[in-house]
Structures are given as structure tokens and as C-alpha cells.
Amino acid sequence: MVFGLARRLRPEPATAAVPRGLRVYAIGDIHGRLDLLDQLLNQIQHDAASARDQVKHLVFLGDYVDRGPNSRAVIDRLAGPPPAGFGAIHLMGNHEEAMLDFMNEAPNGPNWLRYGGLATLASYGVRPPAEDAQPEEVGEARRLLLAAMPAHHRSFLKGLRTSLSIGDYHFVHAGIRPGMPLERQERQDMLWIRDEFLNSNANHGKVVVHGHTISMKPDIQPNRIGIDTGAYATNRLTALVLEGTDRRFLCTV
């Protein structure tokens, strides 16, 4: 499905562009919904049939795990080769960082279980500990997760990058700190920031494409475009398609 209203709502004139000969598909927060990821990738492949002579990149904006039922299968899909004819770049979301903290026994690691990690444990066949579980039980869940996780999943998670710039667009999971140069942004902000970024009218130097904060349809502002449409709860996984100065959207519902 294409968002018909999105094109009419975008700021005019749209001066931001990606380099000539390139088509970019940026994909919002998946959160364990393999079914929606496969649907959207099928749409993208069909859409890309009109761009046979162009370079095509998939840019995933993070939050692949938690909340939905199939986090393990989503990681397995993304850790494998991209569809034929595409390059793929995978960014880290705050949920991947929290998962890694849990795996690495960081002091805040157990917090992951309270905002989505239980579903991810279950997808790896690990019985989630109770909310009031003792540290020993949480440690056992960690041990079982590490034992169940294929090595290439760990490599994928550890290799995620925090940001990417293409042409006049900057891709990041949560957003950026307004007033700070893009090359000096801090990891914490890129993975977790909300209000300071969302409420800013500042020119960031590039249009920031992000997920992390849910909106029912793409959130199009002069300085940013948000494409987290709450897939795990709404069945709506969204991709922003960029080509030259053109912007459009693909969506699962």
C-alpha cells in the first residue's frame, strides 16, 4: 500500500536529494514481526523492478527485536544476504543495545526484560523469568540465551552501526541532538533521544530519517521524517523510498 496523503503533506519545495542513479528504501522499526518484514520486502522488490539500472540500498533503522513474536527469525533474515540486486545497511536501535547489555551482564541489562526482552527470549526458546525473578534466575536466562543464539546472530548485533548519511539525508534510529554537528553526535542520543529532537525546528544540515517514536502515518517535518508506524501493534511496517528529490512511502497496510 502507498500512503496517498504523504506526498501532499511533505514540505515544499523538497530540496533534499540522494545521489543520481540511487534508490534508497529506509525501513522502520520491525520489532519481531517477520511476517510484516517479508511482506514489505516483497513490495520493495516489486517496486524496484522499475529501477533495474539503478543502485538500490535497503537502510534498516533498528529495533528489530522485542515486543513481536519472531525476533530470532527477524535477526536471522537480516543477518543473511539481502534480496538480489540490493545492498543493505543495518542501524542499531535502543532495543538492540539493551539486548546486548543484557548479554554482556551490564548493570542495567535486566531492564531489557521489562520493555520487550521477554518476547525475544521466548523466540530463542528460553523460558522468560518472572518479573520478580531473583538475580540467579535472570543469570540463568542470560546463559540459556547465549547458548541458543547462533554465532552469526551475535556478530550481526555487534556489527550494527549508529548512523548513516546518503546525500542530503541522515539515517539514525531515534534522532540527533539539535545544535550538535552530525559527526559529533553521541550514541546515547542517536539511540534514545525523543522530545528535544522531535520538538526542534532547527536545520540539522541534512533531513534526518528516524524511527523510535510511533506515529500512525509517516511524520513528515521540514527537518526530519519519522517512519516508526508501530508495526508490532498496528500491522503497519513502513518504508520511505528516496530517489533524486522524490519521496514516497510503501506500507504493509
Secondary structure, DSSP 8 states (H G I E B T S, - for coil): ---HHHHHHS-SS------TTEEEEEE---TT-HHHHHHHHHHHHHHHGGGTTSEEEEEE-S--SSSSS-HHHHHHHHHS--STTEEEEEB--HHHHHHHHHHTT-TTGGGGGGGTHHHHHHHTT-----TT--HHHHHHHHHHHHHHS-HHHHHHHHT-BSEEEETTEEEESS---TTS-GGG--HHHHHH--HHHHT-----SSEEEEEEEE-SS-EEETTEEEEE--HHHHS--EEEEEETTEEEEEE--
